[in-house]
Amino acid sequence: MDDAMDGAMDGSMDDGDLELEERLRAAAERLDPVPAGLFEEAMLAYALRSLDAELAELTFDSWEELSATRVRGGGRARLLSFAAGEVVVELEVTGRRLVGRVSGGRPAEIVVQRRDGGTPVCADELGRFTTGELAPGPLRLRVSPGHGGPVVTTWILI
């Protein structure tokens, strides 16, 4: 019994555990099957999760322009530009800090979205914004300008 508990505690599974898991899956499928079409509906719902925001296309990335220096020159800022309709978001990534501007020279609400949540940032009357130090990892911006609907950038890695 102690060996079985040790295996359960460290996450390892032996053949008996795998067989039991398969039998339980088969019983659940037989006794409480997933309704027909539910998987497809779930995938469609997931695809529509950000339907309320237009996806901004990456139109410029300085790393693409200077790919050779990216490997050697770690001190350079990364410049990015995203566009969706009339909204343009220009972004400078320096270390783990963002400095940016939203076109139109108007205040805008911005959320730096991570997989585990978001950090609100406000653009000033000229559309400028900055963040403090951010944790490394993927992020995207959700920009709600004073005019038009919200815009979401593609994911970037800092």
C-alpha positions as CSV (number, residue, x, y, z in Angstrom):
1,M,0.0,0.0,0.0
2,D,2.9,2.4,0.8
3,D,4.3,1.9,-2.8
4,A,0.9,2.8,-4.3
5,M,0.7,5.9,-2.1
6,D,4.2,6.9,-3.1
7,G,3.4,6.5,-6.8
8,A,0.2,8.6,-6.4
9,M,2.1,11.3,-4.5
10,D,4.9,11.7,-7.0
11,G,2.6,11.6,-10.1
12,S,4.0,8.4,-11.5
13,M,1.5,5.8,-12.7
14,D,2.1,2.1,-13.3
15,D,0.2,-0.2,-15.8
16,G,-2.5,-1.0,-13.2
17,D,-3.2,2.7,-12.7
18,L,-3.5,3.3,-16.4
19,E,-5.8,0.3,-16.8
20,L,-8.0,1.6,-14.0
21,E,-8.1,5.0,-15.6
22,E,-9.1,3.5,-19.0
23,R,-11.9,1.5,-17.3
24,L,-13.2,4.6,-15.5
25,R,-13.2,6.6,-18.8
26,A,-15.1,3.9,-20.6
27,A,-17.7,3.7,-17.8
28,A,-18.2,7.4,-17.8
29,E,-18.6,7.5,-21.6
30,R,-21.1,4.7,-21.4
31,L,-23.1,6.0,-18.4
32,D,-22.9,9.8,-19.1
33,P,-21.8,10.4,-22.7
34,V,-21.0,13.9,-24.0
35,P,-24.0,15.1,-26.0
36,A,-23.7,15.0,-29.7
37,G,-22.3,18.3,-31.1
38,L,-21.2,19.7,-27.8
39,F,-17.5,19.5,-28.6
40,E,-18.1,21.5,-31.8
41,E,-20.2,24.0,-30.0
42,A,-17.5,24.4,-27.3
43,M,-14.9,25.0,-29.9
44,L,-17.0,27.7,-31.6
45,A,-17.7,29.4,-28.3
46,Y,-14.0,29.4,-27.6
47,A,-13.3,31.0,-31.0
48,L,-15.8,33.7,-30.2
49,R,-14.3,34.6,-26.8
50,S,-12.9,38.0,-28.1
51,L,-15.5,38.7,-30.8
52,D,-16.2,42.1,-29.2
53,A,-12.7,43.3,-30.1
54,E,-11.1,43.7,-33.5
55,L,-7.7,42.0,-33.9
56,A,-4.9,44.4,-34.7
57,E,-2.4,43.2,-37.3
58,L,1.3,43.5,-36.5
59,T,2.5,45.9,-39.2
60,F,6.1,46.4,-38.0
61,D,8.5,44.6,-35.7
62,S,12.0,45.9,-35.3
63,W,13.2,42.4,-34.4
64,E,12.3,41.3,-37.9
65,E,14.3,44.2,-39.4
66,L,17.3,43.6,-37.2
67,S,17.2,39.9,-36.6
68,A,21.0,39.5,-36.6
69,T,21.5,42.2,-33.9
70,R,18.8,40.7,-31.7
71,V,21.1,37.8,-30.9
72,R,24.1,40.0,-30.2
73,G,22.7,43.3,-29.0
74,G,20.6,42.7,-26.0
75,G,20.3,46.4,-25.0
76,R,18.1,47.5,-27.9
77,A,14.5,48.3,-27.5
78,R,12.0,46.4,-29.6
79,L,9.6,48.5,-31.6
80,L,6.2,47.2,-32.7
81,S,3.3,48.7,-34.6
82,F,-0.2,47.2,-34.7
83,A,-3.1,48.5,-36.9
84,A,-6.8,47.8,-36.9
85,G,-8.9,50.1,-39.0
86,E,-8.1,53.7,-38.0
87,V,-6.5,52.6,-34.7
88,V,-2.7,52.3,-34.6
89,V,-0.8,51.2,-31.5
90,E,2.9,51.9,-31.5
91,L,4.8,50.1,-28.8
92,E,8.4,50.1,-27.5
93,V,9.5,47.2,-25.4
94,T,12.5,47.9,-23.2
95,G,13.4,45.1,-20.9
96,R,10.1,44.3,-19.3
97,R,8.6,47.8,-19.6
98,L,6.2,49.0,-22.3
99,V,6.0,52.6,-23.6
100,G,3.4,53.2,-26.2
101,R,1.1,55.5,-28.1
102,V,-2.4,55.0,-29.5
103,S,-3.2,56.9,-32.7
104,G,-5.6,59.8,-32.7
105,G,-4.1,61.7,-29.8
106,R,-7.0,60.9,-27.4
107,P,-7.3,59.2,-24.0
108,A,-7.8,55.4,-24.2
109,E,-8.3,52.6,-21.7
110,I,-5.7,49.9,-22.1
111,V,-5.4,46.5,-20.4
112,V,-2.2,44.5,-20.6
113,Q,-3.6,41.0,-20.8
114,R,-1.8,38.0,-19.5
115,R,-3.0,34.4,-19.3
116,D,-3.7,34.9,-15.6
117,G,-5.3,38.3,-15.7
118,G,-4.9,41.9,-16.8
119,T,-3.3,45.2,-15.7
120,P,-5.2,48.4,-16.6
121,V,-3.2,51.3,-18.0
122,C,-4.6,54.7,-19.2
123,A,-3.4,56.6,-22.2
124,D,-3.1,60.3,-21.6
125,E,-4.8,63.0,-23.8
126,L,-2.1,62.5,-26.4
127,G,-2.6,58.7,-26.5
128,R,0.7,58.0,-24.6
129,F,1.0,55.3,-22.0
130,T,3.7,53.4,-20.0
131,T,3.8,50.4,-17.7
132,G,6.0,49.5,-14.8
133,E,8.1,46.4,-14.8
134,L,6.1,43.4,-16.1
135,A,6.7,39.7,-15.4
136,P,8.4,37.9,-18.3
137,G,6.1,35.9,-20.6
138,P,3.4,36.4,-23.3
139,L,1.1,39.4,-23.3
140,R,-1.2,41.4,-25.5
141,L,-2.9,44.7,-25.3
142,R,-6.7,45.4,-25.3
143,V,-7.2,49.0,-26.3
144,S,-10.5,50.8,-25.9
145,P,-10.1,54.1,-27.7
146,G,-12.5,57.0,-27.1
147,H,-14.0,56.3,-30.6
148,G,-14.9,53.0,-32.2
149,G,-14.8,49.5,-30.6
150,P,-12.0,47.8,-28.7
151,V,-8.9,46.5,-30.5
152,V,-6.7,43.5,-29.3
153,T,-3.1,43.1,-30.4
154,T,-1.5,39.8,-31.2
155,W,0.4,38.1,-28.4
156,I,4.1,39.2,-27.9
157,L,6.7,37.8,-25.6
158,I,8.7,39.9,-23.2
